[in-house]
C-alpha cells in the first residue's frame, strides 16, 4: 500500500477549524518538512491501547472513534465519541504522564492524521490562531471527559441519563436530543445493562421527566 500524504487529504485538513489561519500551500509546505502520519483504520480496530505512550496528537479526518474502558466486570464503557475534525491526545502529548488512560477504538472505517510534537510546535510558532485553537481544544476536551466520567460514576441510572441528556442538549442546543445511536450503545456509554436503561426510561416518561421515540429523547425538566 502506498504512503498516504498530506496531498491526499489536503482539502479536508485545510477546512478543519484549527488550521483556518493557514493557506493550503502553507500547510503543504509545513507538512512536507515535519513528521506526521495519515493512517486508515478498519471498524473495531484499536488505534491506541490503554497505557500506550502518546507520541502524536491525532485529528480524525473521516469516520468515528470512541474512547473505551473495560471495568472490573468486563463491561465496555464508552467514555466519549469523536467524529471528523475532532482532536485526540492534545492533552497528553506534552504531558510528563503521556500514557493513554483508556483504549481508543475505530467505530467505523476511519482515517486519522497523527501529528508529532515538532510539527505541532512549528504550527504554533507560525500562527497564533493555531496555538489558541489548540489550547481551546485541550481545555474543552478536558471538561468533556471530566463530565463523562462523573456521569458514569453516579449512583443511579436516572442521574446518569439526566446528566448525559443535559450535556447532549447543550451540544445540540435543544431539549430534544437526537441520539444517533442504538439503545445498546446508549447503555454502553452509561455503563449499564440495556434492560435496566429501558426500564428507567419508561419510569422517567411516566414521571414526566422525558418523552422519547426511537430516534430522539426530549428532556422536559
DRENDOPA-48794 format. One record per residue: residue in one letter; x, y, z of N, C-alpha, C, O, CB in turn. Coordinates in steps of 0.001 Angstrom, whole numbers, padded with zeros to 6 digits, always signed. Last residue first. Glycine has a CB too. Example, Ala and Ser with C-alpha at 12.3 -4.5 7.8 and 13.67 -1.06 7.14 Angstrom:
S+012850-002250+007080+013670-001060+007140+012900+000030+007870+013409+001138+008039+014084-000598+005725;A+013190-005690+007800+012300-004500+007800+013200-003300+007800+014236-003319+008465+011308-004473+009046;
# end
This chain:
X-037536+018533+031990-037185+019354+033162-035747+019104+033562-035262+019699+034524-038123+019055+034350;X-037775+017154+029619-038833+018100+029984-038482+018962+031182-039076+020023+031369-040099+017358+030269;X-036029+016173+026861-035866+016416+028296-036835+017504+028708-036753+018635+028227-034398+016816+028649;X-036713+013806+024488-036976+015187+024880-036897+015312+026393-037620+014629+027118-038358+015654+024366;X-034889+011859+022299-035388+011946+023676-035546+013423+024000-034616+014205+023806-034418+011230+024704;X-035222+010085+019126-034949+011260+019960-035454+011059+021386-036315+010220+021651-035594+012510+019349;X-035765+007647+017858-034663+008477+017381-034288+009632+018308-033151+010104+018276-035008+009024+016049;X-037944+006319+018900-036773+005516+018515-035560+006362+018153-034439+005854+018141-037123+004629+017348;X-038844+008664+021471-039202+007697+020446-037921+006981+020037-036923+007034+020755-039900+008385+019215;X-039881+010204+024589-038916+009687+023630-039578+008800+022587-040674+008271+022771-037829+008917+024348;X-039758+012511+027258-040571+011809+026281-039609+011328+025210-038606+011992+024949-041717+012726+025684;X-039201+012948+030824-038784+012860+029428-039923+012341+028565-040915+011808+029063-037553+011953+029287;X-040563+013308+033198-039239+013914+033036-038790+013952+031580-038089+014872+031157-038219+013157+033862;X-042923+012086+033972-042999+013366+033278-041659+014055+033071-041616+015254+032797-043889+014271+034026;X-042937+009579+034960-042762+010656+035941-042754+012041+035292-042597+013050+035979-041468+010449+036713;X-043046+008100+032630-044233+008115+033490-044170+009239+034517-045198+009792+034907-044387+006773+034202;X-040399+008545+031807-041513+009070+030991-042792+009139+031823-043538+010114+031739-041741+008182+029732;X-039014+007231+033804-038815+008680+033653-039913+009301+032798-040315+010441+033027-037442+008972+033030;X-039802+004602+033325-040149+005250+034597-040050+006768+034483-040897+007496+034999-039231+004747+035726;X-038616+004225+030802-040071+004127+030947-040541+004803+032229-041558+005497+032230-040514+002659+030936;X-035922+004469+031533-036502+005430+030589-038026+005410+030672-038661+006463+030618-036043+005120+029149;X-035633+002201+033164-035530+003538+033765-036113+004609+032843-036734+005559+033320-034064+003866+034086;X-035914+000135+031284-036823+000210+032426-036818+001612+033030-037873+002150+033368-036435-000830+033491;X-033755+000672+029600-035125+000726+029066-036139+000878+030191-037098+001642+030079-035437-000538+028244;X-031614+000201+031409-031805+001523+030811-033237+001678+030305-033870+002705+030552-030803+001747+029658;X-031930-002505+031918-032022-001553+033028-032273-000142+032509-033047+000617+033094-030738-001586+033875;X-031471-003577+029394-032788-003756+030014-032999-002766+031160-034101-002253+031352-032945-005196+030529;X-028753-002875+029022-029782-002308+028152-031170-002420+028781-031960-001479+028714-029767-003007+026792;X-026834-002031+031940-027446-003021+031068-028556-002370+030243-029215-001436+030700-028000-004206+031892;X-024385+000681+031851-025487-000071+032457-025995-001105+031459-025639-001069+030281-026640+000881+032900;X-022659+002703+030978-022123+001619+031788-023190+000824+032503-022971+000340+033613-021165+002160+032785;X-023347+004614+029228-023656+004888+030632-023135+003797+031561-023164+003946+032783-025155+005039+030815;X-022571+003442+026889-021955+004717+027268-022191+005057+028735-021365+005692+029390-022492+005835+026392;X-024265+001233+026819-022818+001047+026953-022138+002330+027415-021228+002292+028243-022213+000584+025625;X-026739+002446+026344-026496+001763+027622-024998+001585+027866-024521+001766+028986-027203+000389+027646;X-026278+003330+023727-026611+004295+024772-026310+003686+026140-025699+004331+026992-028104+004722+024677;X-025946+000878+022447-024822+001817+022500-025047+002865+023591-024111+003242+024296-024625+002506+021130;X-028555-000130+022805-027410-000844+023366-026201+000079+023488-025509+000070+024506-027061-002063+022499;X-030079+001672+021375-030279+001577+022825-029081+000879+023488-028655+001251+024582-031594+000811+023143;X-027916+003286+018914-028902+002299+019356-029044+002337+020880-028237+002950+021578-028500+000879+018887;X-027710+006761+017942-027111+005500+018382-028227+004565+018823-029350+005002+019076-026082+005730+019540;X-028867+009195+017557-027963+008717+016520-027246+007421+016876-026294+007025+016203-026956+009767+016221;X-030341+011069+019215-029387+010103+019748-028381+009635+018704-027174+009674+018943-030123+008915+020309;X-031153+014332+019547-031051+013278+018543-029967+012307+018997-028806+012690+019143-030732+013864+017120;X-033117+015761+022032-031773+015279+021696-031867+014168+020660-032573+013180+020863-031033+014776+022962;X-034671+018574+022736-034943+017321+022037-033635+016820+021451-033113+017388+020491-036029+017507+020923;X-033661+020886+023646-034115+019942+024661-034518+018607+024060-034687+017622+024778-035276+020525+025432;X-030670+022104+022064-032077+021738+022010-032403+020797+023161-031559+020017+023603-032425+021084+020653;X-027950+022214+021375-028728+023442+021571-030234+023189+021436-030960+023946+020791-028288+024510+020563;X-026249+020136+021325-027175+020234+020195-028065+021478+020256-028825+021764+019331-028044+018998+020141;X-024875+020571+023733-024124+020492+022473-025036+020724+021272-024663+021412+020321-023430+019127+022348;X-027025+020513+025551-026165+021701+025456-025416+021717+024131-025330+022757+023477-025164+021744+026629;X-027911+017929+025140-028799+019048+024840-028036+020358+024701-028351+021196+023855-029853+019182+025921;X-025748+016501+026143-026036+016425+024713-026966+017560+024280-026826+018092+023179-026661+015066+024368;X-026055+017253+028862-024824+017573+028142-025068+017548+026628-024648+018459+025913-023700+016579+028525;X-028579+016280+029435-028296+017708+029610-027058+018119+028821-027017+019181+028200-028106+018041+031099;X-028177+013550+028968-029107+014301+028128-028877+015801+028239-028970+016517+027242-030542+013970+028506;X-026346+012916+031028-025995+012691+029623-026882+013546+028716-026385+014195+027795-026135+011189+029257;X-027834+013542+033299-026590+014250+033031-026184+014121+031569-025736+015085+030948-025480+013727+033930;X-029956+011684+032992-030217+013130+033009-028952+013925+032694-028994+014875+031912-030775+013556+034374;X-028603+009204+033138-029367+009573+031947-029562+011080+031881-029357+011688+030831-030727+008862+031935;X-027500+009315+035722-026637+009153+034557-027338+009630+033296-026763+010358+032487-026210+007692+034404;X-029814+009457+037257-028875+010581+037283-027924+010525+036092-027581+011558+035518-028076+010582+038594;X-030874+006929+036661-031611+008153+036322-030684+009359+036289-030770+010188+035382-032746+008393+037326;X-029074+005156+037763-029181+005216+036308-029876+006514+035899-029504+007128+034899-029953+003984+035759;X-027143+006419+040546-028372+005917+039944-028341+006066+038426-027690+006955+037877-029582+006650+040520;X-024554+007308+041218-025104+006122+041857-026317+005559+041137-026508+004343+041116-025467+006435+043267;X-021950+008154+038826-023104+008472+039650-023806+007195+040112-023675+006140+039491-024080+009370+038877;X-019925+007613+037025-019706+007213+038412-020891+007518+039328-020844+007170+040508-018480+007897+038942;X-020740+008706+034615-020668+007249+034730-020581+006806+036185-021098+005748+036546-019468+006715+033953;X-020473+011436+035163-021794+010878+034867-021812+009373+035053-022774+008819+035583-022217+011229+033446;X-017717+011685+035489-018587+011946+036631-019965+011331+036405-020562+010773+037327-018711+013459+036880;X-016941+011130+032867-016503+010240+033943-017382+010427+035179-017750+009455+035839-015020+010500+034293;X-018093+013322+031514-018478+011955+031180-018139+010994+032313-018952+010144+032677-017790+011510+029894;X-016797+015529+032669-018249+015391+032780-018695+013957+032518-019567+013435+033213-018946+016339+031808;X-014158+014977+031876-014497+015077+033294-015988+014871+033504-016401+014134+034399-014066+016437+033859;X-014390+015116+029110-014045+013843+029734-014372+013841+031216-014812+012826+031757-012573+013540+029530;X-015040+017881+028853-015935+016844+028352-015663+015516+029044-016592+014858+029514-015785+016692+026835;X-012783+019160+029930-014091+019330+030564-015063+018237+030136-015824+017724+030956-014669+020703+030227;X-010854+018344+028071-010682+018016+029482-012018+018110+030219-012346+017247+031033-009643+018951+030131;X-011821+019495+025746-011815+018042+025855-011646+017591+027299-012219+016583+027712-010708+017456+024994;X-011450+022247+026289-012792+021709+026053-012829+020199+026256-013761+019677+026869-013262+022055+024640;X-008622+022389+026521-009494+022775+027637-010880+022158+027493-011425+021612+028452-009609+024303+027723;X-007780+021559+023969-007328+020851+025171-008264+021129+026339-008654+020212+027062-005888+021263+025536;X-009008+023500+022375-009361+022089+022191-008964+021271+023414-009711+020395+023850-008684+021520+020931;X-007670+025787+023259-009118+025677+023458-009566+024226+023342-010406+023770+024117-009874+026549+022438;X-005092+025203+022384-005337+025355+023816-006828+025231+024134-007207+024645+025148-004801+026709+024308;X-005587+025220+019596-005096+024014+020263-005363+024069+021761-005813+023083+022345-003598+023832+020003;X-006340+027855+019169-007285+026779+018885-006897+025488+019561-007752+024744+020043-007393+026557+017403;X-003931+029114+019830-005125+029399+020622-006168+028302+020418-006809+027867+021375-005711+030776+020245;X-002290+028053+017792-001970+027800+019195-003189+028035+020088-003452+027249+020998-000806+028691+019644;X-003567+029079+015518-003448+027628+015690-003195+027300+017163-003807+026386+017715-002304+027058+014800;X-003214+031789+015948-004575+031255+015947-004572+029733+016105-005460+029167+016743-005299+031649+014653;X-000504+032199+015604-001028+032228+016975-002445+031661+017039-002843+031112+018066-001014+033662+017521;X+001656+030479+013594+000346+031118+013614-000270+031034+015004-000526+029945+015519-000585+030472+012581;X+004229+029469+013937+003901+030158+012692+002610+030953+012786+002471+031989+012135+003799+029165+011567;X+004187+028164+016374+005085+029308+016192+004692+030143+014972+004809+031369+014981+006534+028827+016048;X+002381+026130+015835+002087+027093+016903+002944+028342+016769+002476+029452+017023+002308+026454+018277;X+003755+024703+013878+002478+025333+013531+002101+026394+014559+001560+027440+014201+001366+024277+013428;X+005869+023806+015486+006132+024698+014357+004854+025412+013911+004884+026604+013603+006735+023909+013182;X+004562+022130+017317+005285+023314+017791+005535+024306+016665+005425+025515+016868+006611+022908+018423;X+003577+020166+015560+002655+020948+016388+003318+022235+016852+002716+023307+016791+002183+020128+017600;X+005980+019107+014566+005044+019767+013657+004070+020646+014427+003767+021758+013994+004277+018732+012829;X+007066+017999+016917+007805+019019+016164+006891+019799+015215+007022+021016+015084+008942+018366+015369;X+005218+016010+017769+005431+017243+018537+006076+018356+017717+005678+019517+017814+006291+016951+019740;X+003252+014697+015005+004290+014635+016025+004539+016019+016631+004131+017044+016085+005589+014068+015431;X-000018+013674+014250+000962+014762+014182+001961+014657+015330+001569+014540+016490+000255+016132+014217;X-001970+011697+012328-001130+011636+013518-000014+012671+013379+000835+012559+012494-000543+010199+013723;X-005162+011583+011155-003909+012310+010974-003163+012289+012301-003664+012807+013299-004162+013782+010486;X-007106+008800+010252-006584+009646+011325-005261+010289+010900-004372+009630+010362-006390+008824+012621;X-010094+007430+009150-008795+007970+008724-008337+008971+009776-009081+009878+010149-008885+008645+007302;X-012060+004456+009464-011626+005762+009961-010260+006132+009396-009395+005280+009193-011580+005765+011495;X-014931+002577+009606-013716+002814+008839-013296+004265+009057-014087+005186+008857-013931+002507+007316;X-015891+002865+013082-016208+002676+011673-014891+002743+010913-013840+002948+011520-017240+003754+011150;X-014749+003099+015484-016103+002550+015470-016614+002345+014046-017654+001720+013839-017050+003468+016233;X-011549+002476+016654-012311+002947+015489-013683+002293+015492-013782+001066+015502-011559+002636+014158;X-010626+003273+020005-011045+002268+019020-011805+002937+017877-012603+003848+018099-011925+001179+019687;X-008454+003567+022664-009093+004323+021582-009360+003356+020431-008443+002699+019937-008195+005537+021113;X-008529+003000+026154-008283+002483+024814-009087+003274+023791-010249+003609+024020-008636+000987+024734;X-007095+005260+028623-008124+004345+028131-007769+003924+026711-006813+004438+026131-009537+005005+028177;X-004965+006847+029141-005633+006253+030301-006698+005232+029903-007149+004439+030729-006264+007342+031146;X-001939+006831+027434-003385+006835+027263-004055+006154+028454-003748+005000+028752-003779+006134+025946;X+000642+008804+028869+000126+007482+028502-001391+007547+028400-002047+008233+029184+000561+006403+029538;X+002381+010928+029819+001747+010912+028498+001380+009499+028024+001758+009070+026933+002668+011559+027486;X+003136+012721+032041+002458+011420+032173+001657+011196+030890+000428+011266+030882+001515+011370+033462;X+004025+015105+031180+005037+014200+031726+004452+012801+031929+005189+011817+031983+005591+014748+033060;X+002510+016172+028048+002457+015880+029477+003622+014982+029900+004144+014205+029101+001123+015216+029834;X+002206+016572+025422+003210+017393+026084+003244+017160+027596+003929+017875+028327+002950+018856+025795;X+000188+014698+024798+001458+014641+024086+002556+015475+024738+003731+015126+024623+001262+015096+022676;X-002271+015065+026157-001299+014061+026614+000096+014256+026043+001085+014005+026731-001784+012691+026254;X-004042+016764+025008-003798+016956+026433-002752+015989+026986-002384+016081+028157-005092+016798+027198;X-004212+015748+022459-003611+017069+022635-003260+017335+024091-002298+018046+024383-004554+018150+022124;X-005531+013345+022069-004145+013304+022514-003488+014653+022725-002327+014713+023129-003358+012552+021548;X-007629+014258+019320-007310+013361+020432-005838+013504+020786-005000+013751+019918-007648+011886+020075;X-010144+016267+017849-008730+016106+018192-008592+015177+019391-009341+015290+020362-008073+017478+018490;X-012416+016220+015033-012113+016185+016466-010643+015821+016700-009998+015170+015877-013034+015176+017188;X-012811+015901+012328-012369+017208+012800-012016+017246+014269-011383+018198+014724-013416+018212+012533;X-015302+013409+012692-014401+014135+011813-014087+015541+012308-014996+016291+012666-014988+014208+010440;X-015664+012490+016214-016037+012468+014803-015036+013274+013983-014040+013764+014516-017465+013021+014608;X-015653+010513+019184-015056+011566+018376-015438+011376+016914-015528+010248+016429-013523+011579+018538;X-017077+009863+022349-017035+009538+020924-016518+010752+020153-016905+011885+020439-018445+009108+020404;X-016326+008500+025612-016558+009611+024696-016435+009127+023265-015783+008121+022988-015571+010763+024963;X-016580+006125+027030-016468+007386+027750-016797+008559+026853-017465+009503+027273-015075+007547+028326;X-018152+003197+027139-017755+004207+026167-017769+005569+026846-018826+006097+027191-018693+004193+024923;X-017155+000339+028739-017787+001630+028962-017259+002611+027922-016051+002833+027833-017520+002147+030410;X-017668-003029+028671-017006-001942+027953-017798-000662+028168-018977-000589+027819-016873-002266+026432;X-017287-005255+031422-018148-004442+030576-017336-003332+029922-016432-002765+030536-019313-003851+031391;X-015820-006687+033239-015646-006998+031831-016540-006213+030896-016555-006475+029693-015878-008428+031620;X-015960-005850+035785-016883-006913+035414-016796-007287+033933-017584-008091+033435-018291-006500+035748;X-014249-003716+035970-013847-004948+036648-014760-006129+036327-014391-007279+036564-013822-004724+038138;X-014426-002277+032611-014495-002247+034069-014160-003617+034650-013832-004553+033921-015890-001797+034535;X-012639-000873+030014-013251-002116+030477-013245-002119+032003-012190-001980+032622-012498-003365+029909;X-013283+002021+028128-012621+001444+029299-013364+000180+029698-014595+000166+029717-012572+002461+030487;X-012731+004050+025192-013390+002991+025940-012563+002538+027140-011337+002654+027166-013668+001812+025032;X-013557+006398+022855-012633+006155+023964-013342+005201+024919-014432+005505+025404-012205+007505+024692;X-014119+005959+019333-014584+006040+020724-013441+005774+021696-012499+005036+021403-015727+005039+020969;X-014630+007501+016167-013708+006885+017125-014301+006992+018525-014916+008003+018864-012302+007560+017068;X-015373+007567+012743-015892+007707+014107-015016+006895+015056-014698+005739+014779-017382+007242+014195;X-014630+009305+009628-015003+008173+010457-015431+008552+011860-015799+009695+012133-013874+007225+010533;X-011809+011348+008873-013038+010698+008413-013340+009541+009359-012425+008872+009839-012904+010197+006926;X-009900+012592+010361-010218+013152+009051-011513+012571+008498-012225+013232+007743-009074+012898+008077;X-009141+013369+013586-009938+012460+012771-010309+013163+011470-010959+014209+011485-011213+011991+013534;X-005921+013850+014726-007111+014534+014227-007857+013566+013311-007278+013013+012377-006737+015863+013471;X-003704+013461+017481-004461+012869+016381-005669+013720+016018-006355+014246+016893-004909+011459+016744;X-000408+013867+018386-001744+014436+018518-002516+013988+017285-002027+014126+016164-001711+016020+018655;X+001786+011217+019484+001213+012102+018468-000083+012727+018960-000762+012187+019833+000965+011336+017164;X+002534+009575+021509+003607+010229+020749+003093+011212+019706+003873+011956+019112+004456+009188+020071;X+001697+008208+024444+001153+009121+023449+002300+009874+022771+002955+010710+023394+000148+010111+024098;X+002069+004778+025250+002634+006126+025289+002075+006964+024149+001985+006492+023016+004172+006077+025213;X-000632+002874+026553+000315+003130+025456+000815+004575+025546+000053+005480+025884-000356+002865+024061;X-002639+002640+028396-001259+002681+028906-000204+002821+027801+000990+002881+028093-000978+001426+029706;X-004811+001229+026027-004658+001808+027355-003222+001597+027834-002663+000510+027692-005673+001181+028354;X-003844+001656+022580-004156+000825+023736-004032+001617+025032-003244+002559+025122-003240-000395+023775;X-005223+003163+019737-004277+003286+020851-004747+002402+022001-005927+002408+022349-004143+004772+021316;X-006802+001834+017864-005899+002899+017425-004817+003124+018475-003639+003259+018145-006680+004212+017160;X-008127-001260+016991-007595-000443+018075-006601+000574+017507-005682+000218+016768-006918-001332+019156;X-010957-001649+014889-009502-001732+015052-009047-000798+016159-009525+000332+016256-008779-001390+013732;X-013621-001308+014383-013262-002040+015601-011746-002244+015750-011310-002951+016658-013958-003391+015607;X-013059-000867+010931-014018-000844+012032-013577-001791+013134-013204-002934+012870-015423-001218+011537;X-009617+000042+010155-010855-000693+009912-011781-000565+011124-011338-000200+012213-010557-002184+009607;X-007936+003054+009398-008245+002004+010373-009578+001352+010010-010531+002022+009612-008293+002583+011821;X-005217+004717+007854-006586+004235+007743-006785+003077+008721-005912+002220+008860-006906+003793+006282;X-003162+007520+008667-003426+006080+008637-004916+005797+008526-005752+006541+009036-002859+005406+009887;X-000612+009685+008182-002045+009556+007955-002327+008069+007779-001804+007432+006864-002523+010397+006699;X+001851+011272+010174+001363+010060+009511-000134+010197+009279-000841+010770+010107+001680+008786+010355;X+004734+013438+010287+003324+013154+010524+003007+011828+009839+003790+011328+009032+002400+014315+009992;X+007436+015724+010608+006916+014362+010707+005415+014333+011007+004904+015079+011842+007668+013600+011785;X+007948+018372+008157+007929+017810+009510+007209+016464+009523+006481+016114+008594+007250+018786+010492;X+007726+019236+005565+009010+019435+006242+009088+018753+007603+010180+018576+008144+009269+020904+006411;X+005220+018971+004578+006289+018344+003816+007626+018385+004514+008557+017677+004132+006411+018993+002491;X+003746+020495+006254+003576+019050+006368+004628+018301+005553+004894+017127+005810+002175+018645+005913;X+004584+023002+005308+004892+022591+006676+004783+021079+006840+005625+020455+007486+003960+023292+007662;X+003566+022985+002668+004991+023194+002916+005382+022684+004298+006399+022007+004445+005347+024681+002780;X+000828+022652+003134+001548+021668+002334+003050+021759+002573+003731+020738+002670+001239+021860+000849;X+000244+025005+004530+000141+023713+005210+000919+022636+004457+001591+021806+005070-001333+023297+005353;X+000612+026842+002464+001433+026935+003676+001419+025612+004430+002455+025153+004912+000931+028074+004588;X-001379+026025+000681+000025+025934+000265+000961+026022+001463+001994+025353+001487+000358+027042-000740;X-003687+026595+002109-003398+025211+001768-001929+025035+001375-001312+024019+001697-004309+024746+000632;X-002983+028954+004742-003440+028623+003401-003082+027162+003126-002266+026572+003835-002804+029577+002330;X-004065+029129+008179-003070+028790+007161-003729+028628+005797-004886+028218+005701-002322+027502+007544;X-006046+029409+010026-005121+030535+009856-004057+030307+008801-003234+031187+008548-004456+030835+011153;X-007394+026986+010227-008009+028061+009446-007079+029249+009203-007300+030019+008268-009249+028540+010142;X-006800+024721+011627-005872+025107+010563-006358+026314+009771-005779+026634+008733-005653+023944+009625;X-008917+024302+013305-007637+024599+013927-006588+025053+012899-005602+025695+013261-007134+023375+014680;X-011068+023581+011563-011001+024891+012225-009607+025258+012723-009172+026400+012575-011956+024918+013382;X-010377+022142+008419-010540+021931+009863-010232+023240+010595-009255+023920+010281-009609+020774+010374;X-009705+022554+005809-011012+023058+006242-011275+022841+007731-012289+023306+008251-012105+022395+005441;X-007301+021298+005366-007302+022764+005312-008623+023368+005785-008676+024550+006124-007011+023228+003899;X-008091+018580+005428-007257+019143+006501-007353+020662+006529-007473+021253+007601-005792+018716+006327;X-009561+018323+003006-010193+018062+004309-009415+018741+005433-010003+019399+006291-010287+016543+004573;X-007624+018964+001060-008877+019712+001137-009548+019552+002492-010046+020521+003064-009823+019265+000039;X-005556+017052+001537-005305+018494+001684-006600+019287+001847-006670+020188+002683-004532+019020+000475;X-005255+014334+001422-006334+014854+002272-006217+016363+002477-006716+016897+003467-006324+014148+003628;X-003130+013920-000278-004304+013062-000423-005513+013605+000335-006656+013367-000056-003984+011661+000061;X-001168+015636+000673-001857+015982-000570-003111+015153-000783-004063+015626-001404-000928+015804-001746;X-000110+014271+002872-000955+015449+003083-001776+015755+001844-002954+016098+001949-000103+016663+003459;X-000277+010734+001972+000388+012006+002257-000626+013119+002489-001832+012933+002324+001327+012385+001109;X+000142+007330+002461-000855+008399+002363-000186+009702+002794+000410+009764+003870-002126+008090+003250;X+002115+005119+000556+002019+006002+001712+000988+007090+001460+000956+007697+000389+003385+006624+002035;X+000574+002214-000904+001380+003421-000975+001116+004322+000229+000043+004289+000832+001097+004173-002276;X+000837-001189+000000+000000+000000+000000+000881+001251+000000+001817+001355+000793-000952-000001+001221;
# end
